[in-house]
């Protein structure tokens, strides 16, 4: 289905859904609450919690060599019937090579479990690479992996909507579009509109450049979410359990209802994370974005 069709349907009838629901996934970290690296058993427990509470059977990571994610997560994923999107952090040559090796070491054995590989996460947004440079890196990775493993990247929705990522279209097999209404300061009542509009702008531009929806790469929401801790505000976006649940059900689930695929950021809280400085210059707490707590308890219903 073309996303423009969905946009028209949204305007006319928010209750309208497509015949086939999109695939639901979660971003997954490599560390336990303490900051210790996850083991194969920890990943198995993660997958059990994700599947039983949401029905999802796909996750995405960011750096395949971090805490030996590829080595530890793939056997657990295979045994639990999960697919994994592995990440390569290409910002410096050392991490690029290390992550690529971590994937090529296991690619043949787990080719059916690796759903895709993303080369970079918001590298265009940060200005680390031009589209042409990132395209070259994607081609390098594709040349070293089995042809049935999709290779692409993840980046902010506006970098796909404004043409920054045009060079990737025709090369990338898959594009993950990150769209955070929260980081745009959207209020609870406006967040769903902002999120869906972001995805609309990105996907319609990708389809236009590709020459049609049938020629475009596979597109997922790569990240979207909402923090559950009160006081973690950004503009009119207010953190808190009620607001996070509202966005999950009315924003994230809505896109799935219209037949599009999406990863939620993130599966579990990560209390080990240090505070970071946001675009507004304020310290940002990124420890409570999980749909579940660090000990795998749901905060609200994860069924879409």
Secondary structure, DSSP 8 states (H G I E B T S, - for coil): --HHHHHHHHHH-TT---SS---EEEE--SB-TTS-B--HHHHHHHHHHHHHHH---EEE-S-TTGGGHHHHHHHHHHHHT-EEEEEE--SSHHHHHHHHHHHHHHHTTTTTTEEEEEEEESHHHHTSS-HHHHHHHHHHHHHTS-TTSEEEEEEEHHHHHTSTTGGGBTTBSEEEEE--SGGGT--TTTHHHHHHHHHHHHHHHHHHHHTSGGGS-EEEEEE-----STT--BTTB--SHHHHHHHIIIIIHHHHHTT-EEEES-SB--TT---EE-TTSSEE--S---SB-TTS-BSS----
